[in-house]
């Protein structure tokens, strides 16, 4: 798809044509038009536009705006999870040190101490 087709679609849509009519006028399929609509929704939401305002501006049904928002939140969650996983993978694992209690007990107890990586000179 080229940029002229998308511009043609949005011009027709902004004139009040339905998504299907605007897609036909731009010479693209309905699925392409929905993909552009979804991307525009994401851009508006990223710009802090409310779901309701996006719905009104893009003339979306309640169901479609809800689906777009669910998709967006799911994608953001996956991106956050991937970033956290990458951060965990980049950091060294903690060092585990076994120590014995110095308290006299009928039974010796051991405790585990977790420390971060040792720096040189410690």
Secondary structure, 3 states (H helix, E strand, C coil): CCHHHHHHHHHHHHCCCCHHHHHHHHCCCHHHHHHHHHHHHHHHHHCCCCHHHHHHHHCCCHHHHHHHHHHHHHHHHHHHHHHHHHHHHHCCCCEEEEEECCCCCCCCCEEEEEECCCCCCC
